[in-house]
């Protein structure tokens, strides 16, 4: 019942259902699920208590250990999170969620290469793990391995075609490779999937600008400003393009040197 209520977004009622279930028959899985809900609604100290109770009941449950690692990462306690992910992996090296969680934590610590290795293990165990492909792409991007990053993002998109941020992220990588036409195609898909996604309009405008299509770039910036009229970054980018257009229309007169 509690899980159904949680899926329906009735978090308060779900929390009451978990507590009632625990009063009747305490179970590690119930404490763990309640911990996930408490973390979701940012009652983090209570979530930690739930996970600790769950672990005390089932200290070798890799899912619970990983859930605690997830919360510790959320709280910025990255080294502590790695302890729990490593415990889970030691108990079950084939538990893909722990490898993904470890990769996320290593990413937060700026350890891109180590994170990539964790994501590779997660993907090997779960080839349909689009999140690990996406996150690994970000790490590859960070260390300048753009072609590999683009390939990883392509794989994420194959698994989850309708995630607008995946198309956007791939567009950013393609732009770094100066493949601006392809980048624009990805930004277009991102906008189709989420017409309110300002960053996609902005970076589409940037790509059009780099192709010399200045008026089209202005149009994209204007679309972004319709969504967020006070976005200074968009105004700055649009003004730069307007300045270029102005210079092209009225080139400065060069006076001969005598």
PyMOL commands that set and color helices and strands:
alter all, ss='L'
color gray80, all
select helices_A, chain A and resi 2-7+11-24+28-40+44-57+62-74+78-91+96-108+112-125+130-142+146-159+164-176+180-193+198-210+214-227+232-249
alter helices_A, ss='H'
color red, helices_A
deselect
rebuild
show_as cartoon
